[in-house]
């Protein structure tokens, strides 16, 4: 499949956001997702919400600093928020391993609603 100019531009912008986020994470540590909590006890997602609100407030009031890249900052905060949500999401439990047949093959087996196993991974 041939990549269009728009698709290439999308990939480049996403690569730029990724590069900046990884550079800042390396420079500042994991401060966005694991803050020191010296003054604030809010969780990482709520702290990111506050940063997003502050940035949007500056845009709305026309109080941006000339050296800021507000769009990139907002995209970065939203990506970090999505990462924090993903890392905080409960993971589904793994099905128990069960032995199928005398050969000792193992498979994951989820029980039916009635409590009986489904057998052979079905």
N, C-alpha and C positions, 0 to 999 in steps of 0.2 A: 504494500500500500504506500503510495506516494504521500509524503507529508506536505501539506499546503503551507503557504506563508503564514497564515493565521495560526495553524497548529504549531509551527516552529516558533512563532512569537510567544504563544502560550507556554511552550516548554521552556523557553529562555527566561520568561518572567518567573515561572515556578522555580527554575534552577537558581535564579538570583535570590529569591526569598529563602530557599533552602540554604544557600551559601551564607547569607547574612545571619540566619538563625543559628547555624552551626558555629560560625565565627564568634557570635556573641555568647553562645553557650560555653565555648571553649574559654573565652576571655573572662566571663563573669561566673563561671560555674553554673550549676543548675538553680540559679537564684529565682527563676520564674516559677518552677515547679516544686522546688524544695527551699523556700525562703528561710532565713534565720529566725524569723518570728521574734524580733527584739521588741517591737512596739505592737504589732498586729498579730492577732491569733487567728485571723481569717484563713480559710483553706486556700490552696493555690488557685482554684477556679474563681473564687470570689475576689481574690487579689487581682487576677487578670481582668475580671469584670470592671474593677475600679480603674485600672490602667486604661482600659478601652473607653470607659466613661470620661476620664480626664482628657484623653486625646480628642474625643468627639466634642467635648466642651470647648477645648481650645480652637478647634476648627469652626464651631458655631459662632464663637465670639471673635474670630479673626485674630487670635492671639498666638499664632504659630511662630516658632523661632525660624529664622531664615535658613539655618543649617539643618533643620529637621526634614526628614522625608516622611511626612505624615501618613501617606498611603501605605508605604512599606511598613511603617511601625504598626499601623492598624492590622494589616494583613498578618504580620508576624504575631501580634497578640492573639488574633483569632486562630491562627495555626496552633500556637501554644495552648490555647484554651481547648481546642479539639484534642490535642495530645493529652492534656491533663484529664479530660473526660474519658478518653480511651483507657488510660492507665488506671483510672479510678473505677472503671466499670467492673462489676462483678463478673468473674469468668464462670462459664457453665461448668458444672462438675463433670469430671470424666466418668464414663461408664466403667463399671468394674471389668477387670479382665476375667474371662472365663475360658476354661479349656474345652475345646471342641474335639471330640473323638479321641481314640487311644493314641494317636500320633503326637499329641501334646501341642497342637496348634492353638494359639491364643487369639482371641478376638475381643473387641469391646462389645458388651451386650447391654442394651438399655431394657429395663423391664417394661412390660405392657402396663396400661392403666390398671389392670386387675392384679398387678404384682408379678405376673409370670414373665420369664425372660423371653426375648424375641428369638434368640438362637441364631448362630452363625452370622451375626452382624446384620440381620435383616430387620 
